[in-house]
Amino acid sequence: MRDEDRADGDHLTVTVHNAGREADGTYEVECHPARGSHPDPDGACAVVERNTRWGREVFAPVPEGSVCTMQYGGPATAHVTGTWNGRPVDAWFDRADGCRIARWDRFVPLLPDLRPARPS
């Protein structure tokens, strides 16, 4: 995406590692209207909108002292940078415990869906 094509609004860069060959990479997403190199810009913008709450940091990490299940969701990591609602974004995601897995899953499809497939 060229710099002159970017609006002064919501623009995120998502970099994913260790999530699998099809999911790894760096993706751009711009919202209002949704566009970019992300595989699902409409879905990515919609999920961030759904997670936006007045007075709360959209991309806040899991709070210190949270009680989380001792579950490991794999080595995947994601780094989201850019601007959302006029505020800078610099958020890291991983799947190291139940709380972090839930946080990641809350941002699917901005982040790749790594949940186990459900039997049909």
C-alpha positions in Angstrom: 0.0 0.0 0.0 1.4 3.4 -0.9 1.7 6.1 1.7 -0.5 8.5 -0.3 -3.3 5.9 -0.3 -3.4 5.8 3.5 -6.1 7.9 5.2 -5.3 9.7 8.5 -7.4 7.0 10.3 -7.3 3.5 11.3 -4.3 1.6 9.9 -2.8 -1.5 11.4 0.2 -3.7 10.4 0.0 -7.3 11.6 3.1 -9.4 11.7 2.6 -13.1 12.5 5.3 -15.7 13.2 5.2 -19.5 13.9 1.5 -19.8 13.1 2.1 -22.0 10.0 3.2 -21.4 6.4 -0.2 -20.0 5.3 -0.6 -17.6 8.2 2.9 -16.3 8.7 3.7 -12.9 7.2 3.1 -9.2 7.5 -0.3 -7.8 6.5 -1.7 -4.3 6.2 -5.3 -3.4 7.0 -6.9 0.0 6.8 -10.5 0.6 8.0 -13.2 3.0 6.9 -13.3 1.7 4.2 -11.7 -1.8 4.8 -8.8 -2.5 2.5 -5.2 -3.7 2.5 -3.1 -6.8 2.0 -4.7 -8.6 4.9 -6.5 -11.8 3.7 -9.8 -10.5 5.3 -9.8 -6.7 5.7 -13.5 -6.5 6.3 -13.4 -9.2 9.0 -10.3 -7.7 10.6 -11.8 -4.2 10.8 -15.1 -5.6 12.2 -13.4 -7.6 15.0 -11.4 -4.6 16.1 -14.6 -2.5 16.1 -16.3 -5.2 18.2 -13.5 -5.1 20.7 -13.5 -1.3 21.0 -15.0 0.0 24.3 -15.2 3.5 25.5 -12.5 4.2 28.1 -10.7 0.8 27.6 -7.5 0.1 25.7 -8.5 -2.1 22.7 -5.3 -4.0 22.5 -4.5 -4.1 26.3 -2.4 -7.1 27.4 -3.7 -9.7 29.9 -3.8 -7.9 33.3 -1.0 -8.6 35.7 -2.0 -11.2 38.3 -4.7 -12.8 36.2 -5.5 -16.4 37.0 -5.0 -18.3 33.8 -5.2 -22.0 32.8 -1.9 -23.7 32.4 -2.5 -24.5 28.7 -0.1 -24.0 25.8 -1.5 -22.9 22.5 1.6 -23.2 20.4 4.6 -21.0 19.4 2.6 -18.4 17.4 3.3 -14.8 18.0 1.8 -11.6 16.5 2.8 -8.0 16.6 0.2 -5.3 15.8 1.3 -1.8 15.2 -0.3 1.3 13.7 -3.1 3.6 14.7 -6.6 2.9 15.9 -9.2 5.6 16.9 -6.4 8.1 16.6 -4.2 6.3 19.2 -0.9 4.5 18.6 -1.0 0.7 18.7 2.0 -1.5 19.6 0.6 -4.8 20.9 2.2 -8.2 21.2 0.2 -11.4 21.2 1.1 -15.0 22.0 -0.6 -18.2 23.1 1.4 -19.1 26.2 -1.5 -19.7 28.6 -5.3 -19.8 28.6 -5.7 -16.0 29.1 -3.4 -15.2 26.2 -5.1 -17.8 24.0 -8.5 -16.2 24.8 -7.1 -12.7 24.0 -5.7 -14.0 20.6 -9.0 -15.7 19.8 -10.9 -12.5 20.6 -9.0 -10.9 17.7 -9.7 -13.5 15.0 -9.7 -12.8 12.0 -7.3 -9.8 12.5 -5.1 -12.6 13.8 -5.1 -16.1 12.2 -7.6 -18.6 13.5 -5.5 -21.2 15.3 -8.3 -22.9 17.2 -8.5 -26.6 16.8 -11.0 -27.7 14.1 -14.3 -28.9 15.4 -15.4 -32.3 14.3 -18.3 -32.2 11.8 
